[in-house]
C-alpha cells in the first residue's frame, strides 16, 4: 500500500471585475489520481494558531509562492495538511490491485490489498444522445442536479463504502473491511478512495462507453461534502460540483464559528464531530479550536485547481450562507492568482428547499458542464460569482494576493 504523505505585489481583485473574467485554457486533468512532485510537509512542521484564514500562498517553511510553477509543490503540502489534520489517510493501491467487470449497466470493482479483497458496484446510465464515449457525472449517493443531454451518470453507493449513520460509524464499511477499522480515515475520504478505485476500473474496463478523461462529481448536503473532497483528492476529475455542502464542504470552519458566535443557527466543526464520522479521527483534536488548524476550506480550491469547480449553495442558516460565500470567494482568489479565474464558479441562490435545484442556476451549471465535460475544457469560460449573502472578505484574511506568472 502506498499512502499520500510525505509580501508579493498586492493585487486584491475587485470582485466585480473577477466576475467578468473570461478564461480560454485546458482544464489540466491529470492522467493519474495524484501527481507526486516530491514535495510535502517538512519534518517537525508546526503551526501557530490564527483566528484568520491561513495563507494559501505561503509554503510550510515560510517562503512565498512566487510563480505558477510553484503551485504543484504547494498543492502537495496542502494535500498533506488536509490528510494529516482533517481528512485522515487516503491510500493509493497499486494499479494491479484493482480490477473491473462491466455488465448490464453495472460496473463491478474488486480491490485486493494485503491478502484481503472487497467488491462494490456502480450503476452507469449512458445518455440517449451524443457520441460515445460519453462524459459522465459521478453522483455521491446519486445526483440531484439536472444533467444535460449528452452526459451520462454514474451512481456511487457511498454509505456502503464508509458508513455515516452517526459519530460511532467510524471504522464501518468496505473501505475499513480492507484497511482495518483503526484507520484514521474519515467517511468522506473513504468515499473519495472508492471513487478513485471506480475511476481505475473505468480506465481498465471496456463496454461501458464512458470517457474517464471527462468525469465530473456531484452530491448534495452531506454527500456534497463528500463530492468536494472527492474532487480535491483525485486529479482525474475534470469538474467538481458540490451542492449545498455547508460546513465541512463549501463553508470555512473559522467563519462558521464566527457566525455561530454572532447568534446564527449554523453547523460548526464542533457539532460535526458529534454528529457523524465524516472526517478523520485527527480532526477531533482541532474541531473545537479551529483557529489551531493550519488549513481551512478555502484551501480545498487549491487542491482542485486548475480543474473545473462549480460550487452550488443555498441561503439556509444551517449551511452558513455568509461562511460559504466568503470561503469560496476567497478560494476563487487562488484560481485568479494563478490566471484561471474562470475555472471556478460559485453560485448561491436561496428561497428553495434543501437540495431542490432552482432553475435560475441552470444556465451557469450548464455552462460549466459543457465547458469541462462536453468540450473537454477547451474554449472560453466566464467566471460565475453570485450570492444573495453579503460578506466582507478582508474580515477573514490578512495575507497578500500575488499575481503569479
N, C-alpha and C positions, 0 to 999 in steps of 0.2 A: 504493500500500500504506500502510495506517495501522498503526503499531506502538503497543503499550501502553508508555508510559513515564511518561514525564513525569519528702506522700502523702495520698491521699484517705482517706476513712473506711475504716479497716481492717475488713474483713468477710470473714475467711477462713472459708469454709463448712465445716461438719462434714460429712465425706463421707457418713456415714450419712444425714444429712438431705438431702443432694443427691440421694441415690438415691431418695428418696421424692417428689422434686419433680415436680409434675404441671403441664403447660402446656396452655393452651387458646388457640390462636393460628393465624394463617395462616402458611404456610411461606415467604412472601415470595419466590417465584420471580420472576425478572426477565423482562421481555419482550425483553431484549437480552443478548447474550453478556457484555458488560462495561459497567457503568454508570460513565461518566466524570463525577466530581463536581468536577473542576477542581483536584484535589489532586495530590500526588506528592512525590517526594524533593526537598528544597531543593538549590539549586546549591551545590556544594562539600561535600556531605554526607560525613561520615566517622564511623567507629565505633571506640570504644575497646574493645579486646578484653575479654571477660569469660568466665570459666570456667562461670558460671551462665547459665541461660537468659535471653535478652533479654526486656525488659518489653514485652508487647503493648499495655499501657495508657499508654505514653509516646510521643508523636509524635517524629519525627526531629529536630525543633528543640528538644526537651527539655520541652515543655509536656505536661500530662497530659490524657488523655481524661476529660472531665467529665460527659458525657451520652451517651445512646444516639444522639442526633443527630450526635455527633462520629464515630461508628464508620465510616460510609461513607468519610470522609476518611482515617481511619487504615487502613481496609482497602485503599484505593488505594495508600497508602505501602507496606504490607506486600506487595501485589502487585508493586510496583516493585522492592522489595528482592529478592523471590524471582527475578524475571526478570533482574535485574542481577547477582546474586551466585551463583545456583544453577541456575536452570532454563534460562536463555537466553531469547531473544525469541520471543513468540507473536504473529505478525502477525494483523491483522484486515482481510481484504479487503473491498472494497465489496460491498454486497448483490447488485448485478447481476453480480458476478463468479462467482456460484455458481448452477448450475442442476442440476435433478434429474429423473430419469425412473424411474417405478416400473412393474415388470412381473414377473409370475410369482414373486412373493415376494422380489424383489431391488430395492433402491433404488440406482440408478447416480447418482453425483455427479461433476460436472465443475466444476473451478475454473480460471479463467483470470486470470493476473496477468502484467503486463509482457511481453505477447506470447507467453507460454508457457501450456500447458494440461496438466492431469493429470485422469485419471478413475479413480475407485475405486468399489467397490460394497459394500453391506452386506446381509446376509440378514435378512429380517424374518419372524418367526413370530408370528402372532396367536393368542390363546387360543381354546379351543373354547367357553368360557362367558363371561359378562359382556356388556357392551353397548359397541359401538363408538361413538366412537373409544376405543381401549384405552390404558391406561398401559403402559409397557414399560421393561425394564431393558436398557441397552446393555452388552454384555459385551466387555471389552477382551481380545481373543483368545478369547472365549467366556465362559460363565458357569458357575461351579462351586458356586453356592448354589442351593437349591431355590426355584423361582419359584411362588408360589401361583396358584390359579385366578383367572382374570380379568385376568392380567397377561401381556403379550407379551414377546418377547425380540428383541433386535437384535444380531447378531454383527458386530463391527468388527474387521477384519484389521489389527491394529496393526503387525505386522512388515513389511508391505508399505509402510506409511506412513513408518516410520522404523526402520531396522534395529537389532537388539540382539544380534548374534552375539558381539561381543567389544568391547574398548575401541577397536579400529580401525574400528568400524562407523559412527562419526560421519560425517555427510555423505551417507549412503546411504539411499535410499528416496524415495518420491514427493514428500514434503514438500521434500526437498532438490533434487529434479529441478525443482521450481517456483521455489524461492528461492535455490538455489545451495549447493554443498557447503561453502562457507566460513561459512555462517550459524552463529552461536554456540549455536543451539538444541539442547537435549538430546532424546533419543528420546522420553522421556515427554511433553515439551512438544509435540513433533511429533505425537504421538498425540492430545493434547488439541486441537491445531489441527484434526486430521482429524475428531474427534468434533464439534467446533463446526461444521464445514462439513456434516457429516451432519445435524445439527440444522437448519441453514439449509435444507437440501433437504427435510427432513421438513415444515418450515413452508410451503414453497412448492409442494409436490407433493401431488397428490390420489391416492386409491385405496389407500393403504397401511393405512388405518384405525387409525393410531397418533395419540394425542393428544400433541403436542410440548410441552404445558404440564405433562405428568405423566410425566417421564422420570427414571429412575434410572441409575446407572452402577456397574458392579462388575467386579472382576478379582481374581485370586489371585496371590500371590507377586510376581514382577517386574511382572506385569500389574496386581497390586494397588497397587503404587507408582503405576503409570500412572493407575489409576482414581481415586486420591486427588487426583492433580494435575489430571485432567480436571474433577472436581467443584469443585476450588478455583478453576479458571480460566474456568469458564463458569457464569454466574449464572442460566442457564435450567435447570440440573439441579436437580430437586426433591429427590433423595435420592442421596447418595454412600455406597457400601458397599465400602470397600477390605477385602479378605480376606487375612490373613496376609502383609502387605506388609513388615513388619520395617523395617530401616534403609533410609532413602530413602522411607519411607511413614509408618507409624504411630510408628516409633521416633524419638527425638531424637538428632541426631548427637553432641552433647556427652555425653549419658547413655550412649550406646553406647560411646564412648571410655572413659568411666569404668568400665564393665563389663568392657571388654577389659583395662584396666589391672589390674583385680581378678582376672584369670585366666579370664574367661568366653570361650567359643568363640563369638564374636559378629561379625556383619558390621559393619564401620565405614565411614566415608566414605573413608578411605584405601584400603580394599580395594575399595570400589565403583568408584572411578575407574580402578582397574587391571583390573577385571573386565569393565566394559561401558560403553556410551555413553549411559546413561540420563539423565545430567544434562548441562547446558550446559558449554561449554568454560570459562567464567569460574570454575566451581566447582573446577577443578583447582588453582587458587591457594590455596584455603582448606581443601581436603578433609583435609589432614594437619595442620591447625592450626584445628580447628573453633571454638575459643574466639574466633577473629578474625572469625567470621561475625556479621553484625548480625541474624541470624534463626536460628530452629530450627523443628522440625516441629510444636511445639505451636501455632505461629502459622498453620499451614495451616488450623486450625479457624477462625481469624479471617477467612479468605477464604471459607470455606463458609458461615459464619454469615450470616443466621439460618435458612438452608435445612437440610433434614434430613441428618444424618450418623450412620451406624451403622458403627462400626469393629469388625471381627472379627479376633481374634488367637489364637495358639497358644502353647504353652509350650516350643517347640523353641528350644534355646540360640541357634542362628544368627539367629533372628528377634529375640532380645533381649526376653524377657518382662518383665523389670524396666523396660527402656527404653521399650517400647511402653506399658506400664501407666502409668508416671509421666508420660510425654509426653502421652498422651491424657487422663489425668485432670487434668493441668494445662491442657490445651486446653479441657476442659469448663468450666473456670473462666471462660473468655471468654464462653461461652454463658450461664453463670449470672449473671455480672456484668451482662449485657445483658437479663436477665429471660427467657431462653429455654432454661433448663437441659434441659428435656425433649426438645428437638430434637436432642440429641447423645447417642447411646448408645455405650457401649464394653463389649465382651464378650470376655474371654479365657478360653477353655476348652481344657485340654490333654488329653493322653492319646490322641491320634489322629494319623494320618498327615498330612503337609503337604497342605493344600487338600482334605482329606476332611471335609466339614462335619458336625459332630456334631448329632444330633437334639436334644440338650439346649439348643441355641441357637435352635431353630426358633420357639418362642413369641415371643421377643424380636424376631427378624428379621421375622416376620410382622406383628408389631405396628407396626414402623416402615414396612414396605411398605404395609400397609393404611392407615396414617395419611397418609403423604405421597404415595403414588401412587394408591391406590384412592379414598380420601376427599379427595384434593387438599389435604391439610394442615389440614383443619378438624377440630374436635373435641378430645378430650383425648389427651395423650401423656405417659407416665410415663418419666422418665429411667432408662436402664439403666447400671449401673456395677458390672460383675462381673469379677473377675480372681482366678486362683489364685496370681498373683505378688504379692508384698508390696513396696511402695515407700513411702519416707518423702518426701513431696513437697517439704517445706521444705528438703531437702538440695539441691534443684536450682534453686530460685529464691529471690530475696530482696526482690521488689517487693510492694507492697500491692495488694490486690484491691478495686477500687471497687464500689460498688453504684450502677449508673448509672440515672438517671431519664429 
